[in-house]
Amino acid sequence: MNIEPTFIKDLVVLTPDVFEDERGYFFEAYNKNKFSGLGIDIEFVQDNQSFSQRGTLRGLHYQNPPFAQTKLVCVLQGEIMDVAVDLRKDSPTYGKHFGIRLTAENKKQIFVPQGFAHGFSVLSETAVVLYKCDQFYNKASEGGIRFDDETLNIDWGMDLKDAIVSEKDLVLPGFGNCNSEF
């Protein structure tokens, strides 16, 4: 497993060791011992999976403490632009974001610690996204930021006028008005 730090502290990209032969491929997407050896000692308690069509934009979502979630995100089918926004007010990168193309082919994963808002857009015809969480979903602690916030100016890899966005995400506040408690 290869770990690549990003310019945002604690936000990392992981690339598994892939073993290929005439039958196909095999890799460990998650191994608690290996992750601990990389300094990622997390107890995941919930796996979420979504299927979306091209142009779908989900996010930006987070949960406030004590139900804040760490996420390990990967793509099982298709391609997405995955984005994490640093909401930790004491961080030197507060309000900064990092985006990466995750695909079934590149098998990269992004480790998004607590204190970040997270979202993704679907760039392929369809995509299946799987993410592990270290906390259970808690509706009362959920929060979000509008995907097209001008302060953040996120490049989602697509024309936002074509974005398919839920009613819930359309009414999220901008970055300056979000209820983040980090």
N, C-alpha and C positions, 0 to 999 in steps of 0.2 A: 504494500500500500504506500503510495506516494502522497505526501502532504505538502500543499503549496499555500503559504501564508498570503493573504491579500494585504492591501494597504490599511485595512481596518483591523485593529487588534482583535484576536479571538475568532474572526471570521475566516474560515479556511476552505480550500478546495481539495478534495481527496480523489485520487485516481487509483483504482484497484490494480493489482497484478492480475492480468488476464492470461489464461492458458488456453491456447487454440490448437485444434487439430482438425482432421478431416470430418469429425463428427459435429464440430461447432466450437463452442467456447465454454469455459467455466471460470468463475471468480467468486471470491467472498465479498459480498456487498457490505457485510457488517460482521465483525468479530470482536467481541468485547475485550479480549486480551490484547489484540493488536491495536485497537483504538486506545486502550489505556496506555500502551507503550508509546503512543504518539502524543500523550498528554490529554487525551479526550476520555475522561472517566465519567461517563453518563449512564444512567439507568433509564433506558427507553421503556415506556409503558403502553404506548398506543401507536399503531400504524394506520395511516390514512392513505387512501388511493382515490385519484380522480381521473375521469376520462373527459376530454374536452375536444371541441372542434377548432379548426384554424380560426384565429382572431379572438378567441376567448382570452379575457384578461381577468385574473383572480387576484384580488389584493388591493391595497396593502393591508395585511392583518397582523395583529399581535394580541397577546393576553397579558394583562397587568399582573404584578405580584399579588398574592402568593401563587398564582396559577400561571405565571409566565412559562413559556415553552421554548425549549431548545429543539431544533429540527435538524434532521439529516435528510436531505432531499435528493432524489434521483429520478431519472426518466426511464421507464420500462419500454415505451414505444413512442417514437416521434422526436420532436425537438421543441424546446421552450427557451425563452429568455427569462432567467431566474434573477430576482432582484431582492436585496436585503438593504434596509435603511437603519443606520445606527441611531437608536433612540436614547442611549445612555448619556444623560445630561453632563456627567463628569468626564466623558470621553473626548479626546482631542479631535475625533472624527464625528462628533455629534452632528446629525443632519446630513451626513454624507452617505452615499449609496454605492453599492457594488453590484454589477450585473455580469452574468456569465451565461453562455449558451450551454445548456445541458441537453445531451441527446442519448438515445439508446445506443448509438454507435460509439460515442466517446466514453461512455460509462462513467463520466465524472459525477461527483456528488458535491454538494455544498453543505457545510456544517454551519448552521445559523444559531448562535447562542441566544440565550434569554437577553432581552433588551434590544431586540431588532424587530422591525416590521418586515413582513415578507410577502412577496407576490410573484406571479409569473404570467407571461403571455405565451400563447401557443402559436408557433411559427410553421409547423407542419400541418398536413391535412387533418390529423388527429394526434392526440398525445395522451399517454397514460403516465401519471406522475405518482410516485410513492414517497411518502415522507414519514419518518419515525419521529415521535415526540416524547419528551421526558415528563410531560404533565398531561393529564386528561383535559379535554375540552371543558371550559367553564364559561357559559354564556354571560354571566354577570361581570366577568373580568375582560371580555373581549373589547378590542378597540381597533381603529383603523385610520388610514390616511387615504385621501382621494388619489387615485392612480395618476391623474394628470396635473398634480400640484405643480404650480409654476416655480415655486422655490426649489423643489427637488429636481425638476426638469429631467425626468428619467427617460432614457432611450429604451423603449420596449421592443425595438426591432421590427416595428410595424407602424402603419399609419393609424393613429388613434381614432380617426373618424370611422374606421372600420371595426373598432373594438366591440366585442360582445361582452357586456358588463352586467352583472346582476343589479337589480334595483337597490339592494342593500349597499353595494359598493358605490353606486352613483351618489348616494347621500352622505358618504363619509366626509369628515371635515378635512380641510387642508392641513399641511404640516404644522403651521403655527397655532392651530386650534385643536390639535389632537389631545386626547386625555391620557397620554403616556405618563406612567408613574415610575419610570426608570431613572 
